Amino acid sequence: MRVEEKLKNLIDEKNITIKELAKLIGKTRNTVYSYLRGDSSIDVNSLMMICEEYEIPISYFLKDDEKKSLFREIEKLKDEIDRLEFYLSGIILEQIDHSKREIPLPSSIYEYPQIVALQKKYNLYKQINKKSRGDS
């Protein structure tokens, strides 16, 4: 079953109006209609908002190859976070070694915007992963 068919089924099952769905995902009604017709593809962020609101796993919408791709993306994010944490911890240690601290040191490596952004993205993917596997 295609994504638009699954979306139609969800709308019918949950008695959702197009207007409600459009408001939830921050799109126009015309955009939602184009998703339902299959004229355009719904973005992952919108699908995640729908899944969150109606408490359904993202796997409801994804094909097996898409699930595998999502899990690979999660692993890449984990690796990227680990590399950045290692890199930034090295920078912090170098700064501490210098007697002149011209740049104030953060109290945590999580004060670096890149780490914070990656951590948020990783946490979001973890939630998707958890829901797609049916965990609570």
C-alpha positions, 0 to 999 in steps of 0.5 A, a space after each residue: 500500500 502506498 503512502 497516500 493510501 495509508 494516509 487516506 486510511 488514517 484520515 478515515 479511521 481517525 475521522 480527521 478533517 483535511 483542515 485539521 491535518 493541514 493545520 497539524 503539519 503546517 501545510 495548506 489544504 491544497 498541499 494535503 490534497 496533493 499528498 492524498 492524490 499522490 501528486 506530491 510526496 509528503 515530507 518525513 517531518 510531516 509524517 513524524 508530526 502525524 505519527 506523534 499526534 495520532 500515536 502510530 509508528 512511523 513504520 506504518 508509512 514506510 516500506 521495508 527499504 525505507 526503514 532500513 535507510 532510516 536505521 542507517 541514517 540513525 547509525 550515521 548520526 550516532 557516529 557523527 555525534 561521537 566524532 564531534 564530541 571527541 574532536 571538541 573534547 580535544 579542543 577543550 583540552 588544548 585550551 585548558 593546557 594554554 595559560 592564556 584563555 582568550 576564548 571562554 571555555 564552555 562548561 560542557 561540549 553540549 554548549 557547541 551549537 553543532 553538537 546541540 543540533 546533532 543531538 536533537 536530530 539524533 534524539 528525534 531519529 531515536 524516537 522514530 526508531 523506537 516507534 517504528 519498532 513498536 516500543 513504548 
